[in-house]
Amino acid sequence: MGSNQTWISEVILLGFQVDAEFELFLFGFFLLFYSLTLMGNGVILGLICLDSRLHTPMYFFLSNLAIVDIAYASSTVPKMLANLIMRKKTISFAPCILQTFPYLAFAITECTSLVVMSNDWYVAICHPLHYTVIMNWRVCLVLAATCWIFSFLLALVHISLILKLPFCGPQKINHFFCQIISVFKLACADTRLNQTVLFVGSVFVLVGPLCLVLVSYTRILIAILRIQAGEGRRKAFSTCSPHLCVVGLFFGSAIVMYMAPKSSHSQEQRKILSLFYSLFNPMLNPLIYSLRNAEVKGVLRRFLGKKK
């Protein structure tokens, strides 16, 4: 790194670049979604912790997903909300890099957690008699720990490569948070290595897990088609189809964001895609995976009844 290079001390987040009145509308809109994310996932965590009937492997993974969703949304949304109501839309360079790390780590944890949950569903539906043997508590803890450790190590690889770059401008990021691709543009050096590692990592944590999820749900759907009772088949389909929609939304938007050619989508479209997998998906997960579940709804009704 040459001595004539000026290091960036502060970064301007351009955000959505709309009128002040519309920024207030976006602030209220996103604050509502963020509040629903925290409330929905918080309710799921509370119910699972308080009711011993939900202390099973399936709900253990649901509680793990709720923690990931809260952390994932909280890594980017608060700063986005602050920038929508503040005139000075800046962030210091060090916090900008620090924001990139948990965002990547929790995003990867979400991908791997969805794979583990789909496998848990497959074992529960296709091998119900052996479920307690296959998905014992030791296996559950190992799978959950592996998701977290692997995700943080991979995020650390990306951040380590970023910190080796010299950053001397421009000082503006055309995004609402320090998204890793936007951070690359601040560097005054060749970032092809970083982009290659990011692409390979995206294939590994997006395409690979998506294929595993699709394989699990394909086997689940085959097992459902063998169900003789029409009511049982209908209930199973009504459970699996929303899961596939949410998984498709999360992985699809992330794949387009990180693996599509740069010229295929405008920066504004990329911001909208980022909202899908960093805000909307964490809000939908508790609704689709948990609050539609009969056992969870029963526990919630009993809890509300006791309060009354």
Long-range contacts (C-beta under 8 A, 24 or more apart in sequence): 1-166, 2-166, 5-166, 5-168, 5-188, 6-168, 6-169, 7-93, 7-166, 7-167, 7-168, 8-93, 8-167, 8-168, 8-169, 8-171, 8-186, 9-92, 9-93, 10-90, 10-91, 10-92, 10-93, 10-171, 11-90, 11-91, 11-92, 11-93, 11-96, 11-171, 11-172, 11-173, 11-178, 11-186, 12-89, 12-90, 12-171, 12-172, 12-173, 13-79, 13-83, 13-89, 13-90, 13-91, 13-173, 13-175, 13-176, 13-177, 13-178, 14-89, 14-172, 14-173, 14-174, 14-175, 15-80, 15-83, 15-84, 15-89, 15-175, 15-176, 16-84, 16-176, 16-268, 16-271, 23-84, 23-85, 24-84, 24-85, 26-84, 27-81, 27-84, 27-85, 30-77, 30-80, 30-81, 30-84, 30-279, 31-81, 33-279, 33-280, 33-283, 34-73, 34-77, 34-78, 34-81, 34-279, 34-283, 36-283, 37-69, 37-70, 37-73, 37-77, 37-279, 37-282, 37-283, 38-70, 38-73, 38-74, 40-283, 40-285, 40-286, 40-287, 40-291, 41-66, 41-67, 41-69, 41-70, 41-282, 41-285, 41-286, 42-66, 42-70, 43-286, 43-291, 43-300, 44-286, 44-290, 44-291, 44-296, 47-296, 47-299, 47-300, 47-303, 50-303, 51-299, 51-302, 51-303, 53-295, 53-299, 54-295, 54-296, 54-299, 57-120, 57-135, 57-136, 57-137, 57-140, 58-120, 58-121, 58-124, 60-140, 60-144, 61-113, 61-116, 61-117, 61-120, 61-140, 61-144, 62-117, 62-289, 62-290, 64-113, 64-144, 64-147, 65-110, 65-113, 65-114, 65-117, 65-285, 65-289, 66-285, 66-286, 66-290, 68-106, 68-109, 68-110, 68-113, 69-110, 69-281, 69-282, 69-285, 69-286, 70-282, 71-102, 71-106, 72-103, 72-106, 72-107, 72-109, 72-110, 72-278, 72-282, 73-278, 73-279, 73-282, 73-283, 75-99, 75-102, 75-103, 75-106, 76-103, 76-176, 76-177, 76-278, 76-279, 77-278, 77-279, 79-176, 79-177, 80-176, 80-177, 83-176, 91-178, 93-167, 96-173, 96-178, 96-183, 97-159, 97-162, 97-163, 97-178, 97-183, 99-177, 99-178, 100-158, 100-159, 100-162, 100-178, 100-179, 100-180, 100-183, 101-155, 101-156, 101-159, 102-155, 103-177, 103-178, 103-179, 103-180, 103-278, 104-154, 104-155, 104-158, 104-159, 104-180, 105-151, 105-152, 105-154, 105-155, 106-151, 107-254, 107-277, 107-278, 108-150, 108-151, 108-154, 108-155, 108-205, 109-147, 109-148, 109-151, 109-152, 110-250, 110-281, 111-205, 111-206, 111-209, 111-250, 111-251, 111-254, 112-146, 112-147, 112-150, 112-151, 112-205, 112-209, 113-144, 113-147, 114-209, 114-213, 114-247, 114-250, 115-209, 115-212, 115-213, 115-216, 116-143, 116-144, 116-147, 117-289, 118-212, 118-213, 118-216, 118-217, 118-243, 118-247, 119-212, 119-216, 121-216, 121-217, 121-220, 121-240, 121-243, 122-216, 122-217, 122-219, 122-220, 125-220, 125-223, 125-224, 125-236, 126-219, 126-220, 126-223, 154-201, 154-205, 157-197, 157-201, 158-194, 158-197, 158-198, 158-201, 161-193, 161-194, 161-197, 162-194, 165-189, 165-191, 165-194, 174-267, 175-267, 175-270, 175-271, 175-274, 176-271, 176-274, 177-274, 179-274, 181-258, 198-258, 199-258, 199-259, 202-254, 202-255, 202-258, 202-259, 203-259, 206-251, 206-254, 206-255, 206-258, 206-259, 207-255, 207-259, 209-251, 210-247, 210-251, 210-255, 213-247, 213-251, 217-243, 217-244, 217-247, 239-292, 242-288, 242-292, 243-288, 243-289, 245-288, 246-281, 246-284, 246-285, 246-288, 246-289, 249-276, 249-277, 249-280, 249-281, 249-284, 250-276, 250-277, 250-281, 253-277
